[in-house]
């Protein structure tokens, strides 16, 4: 065995809380089923109601983002990440490129 080889017996295991790791997973099991709302925001703009009412089919609304800038990803109205828009089959998707930590 070389110094770069590792085996499961050589790895230290993270400490488990009271009741062990499986107990914690069992306790959190119900949380995994809670639905959340996820939104990918391409950009924003503001306009007077009169301008909004004049918009018709085919109207272009300019947003505050430029092409290639990351989109904001919100979970339950909280910014959690930024990412890039991509096409998956015939649907739009988002790949996360940056995780937002803290209250940003």
C-alpha positions as semicolon CSV with decimal commas, in nm:
position;residue;x (nm);y (nm);z (nm)
1;X;0,000;0,000;0,000
2;X;0,134;0,346;-0,091
3;X;0,101;0,654;0,126
4;X;-0,179;0,779;-0,102
5;X;-0,394;0,467;-0,063
6;X;-0,671;0,481;0,192
7;X;-0,905;0,221;0,325
8;X;-1,223;0,252;0,520
9;X;-1,048;0,126;0,832
10;X;-0,795;0,411;0,815
11;X;-1,054;0,688;0,780
12;X;-1,180;0,846;1,094
13;X;-1,555;0,836;1,135
14;X;-1,740;1,156;1,227
15;X;-1,870;1,155;1,581
16;X;-2,230;1,055;1,612
17;X;-2,476;1,214;1,844
18;X;-2,686;1,043;2,104
19;X;-2,858;0,748;1,940
20;X;-2,610;0,732;1,652
21;X;-2,615;0,857;1,294
22;X;-2,906;0,637;1,186
23;X;-3,123;0,786;1,458
24;X;-3,051;1,135;1,328
25;X;-3,142;1,026;0,974
26;X;-3,465;0,878;1,103
27;X;-3,547;1,200;1,285
28;X;-3,480;1,408;0,974
29;X;-3,668;1,170;0,746
30;X;-3,989;1,369;0,774
31;X;-3,806;1,691;0,684
32;X;-3,696;1,542;0,351
33;X;-4,060;1,521;0,245
34;X;-4,143;1,889;0,314
35;X;-4,211;2,067;-0,018
36;X;-4,020;2,387;-0,090
37;X;-4,064;2,648;-0,361
38;X;-3,763;2,704;-0,585
39;X;-3,738;3,002;-0,821
40;X;-3,467;3,104;-1,066
41;X;-3,484;3,479;-1,127
42;X;-3,347;3,593;-1,463
43;X;-3,368;3,960;-1,372
44;X;-3,596;4,237;-1,253
45;X;-3,736;4,566;-1,371
46;X;-3,987;4,821;-1,254
47;X;-4,230;5,027;-1,458
48;X;-4,539;5,237;-1,405
49;X;-4,875;5,062;-1,429
50;X;-4,958;5,266;-1,740
51;X;-4,656;5,121;-1,921
52;X;-4,742;4,771;-1,801
53;X;-5,094;4,806;-1,940
54;X;-4,955;4,904;-2,282
55;X;-4,752;4,583;-2,312
56;X;-4,886;4,348;-2,571
57;X;-4,800;4,019;-2,730
58;X;-4,438;4,020;-2,844
59;X;-4,339;4,313;-2,621
60;X;-3,984;4,298;-2,489
61;X;-3,926;4,389;-2,125
62;X;-3,565;4,483;-2,053
63;X;-3,429;4,333;-1,731
64;X;-3,149;4,451;-1,505
65;X;-2,917;4,163;-1,603
66;X;-2,687;4,121;-1,898
67;X;-2,652;3,808;-2,109
68;X;-2,419;3,563;-1,938
69;X;-2,469;3,699;-1,586
70;X;-2,569;3,439;-1,329
71;X;-2,933;3,404;-1,228
72;X;-3,044;3,416;-0,864
73;X;-3,183;3,093;-0,717
74;X;-3,430;3,131;-0,432
75;X;-3,571;2,861;-0,204
76;X;-3,883;2,976;-0,020
77;X;-3,805;3,338;-0,114
78;X;-3,453;3,320;0,031
79;X;-3,149;3,365;-0,193
80;X;-2,947;3,043;-0,164
81;X;-2,739;3,025;-0,483
82;X;-2,650;3,170;-0,820
83;X;-2,633;2,972;-1,137
84;X;-2,646;2,945;-1,513
85;X;-2,945;2,872;-1,732
86;X;-2,920;2,567;-1,955
87;X;-3,145;2,362;-2,180
88;X;-3,235;2,006;-2,075
89;X;-3,418;1,830;-2,358
90;X;-3,696;2,082;-2,434
91;X;-3,697;2,242;-2,089
92;X;-3,498;2,515;-1,921
93;X;-3,284;2,419;-1,624
94;X;-3,043;2,587;-1,387
95;X;-2,706;2,465;-1,272
96;X;-2,579;2,607;-0,942
97;X;-2,239;2,771;-0,973
98;X;-2,222;2,953;-0,638
99;X;-2,380;2,875;-0,301
100;X;-2,474;3,182;-0,099
101;X;-2,386;3,152;0,270
102;X;-2,535;3,360;0,548
103;X;-2,791;3,638;0,518
104;X;-2,698;3,785;0,180
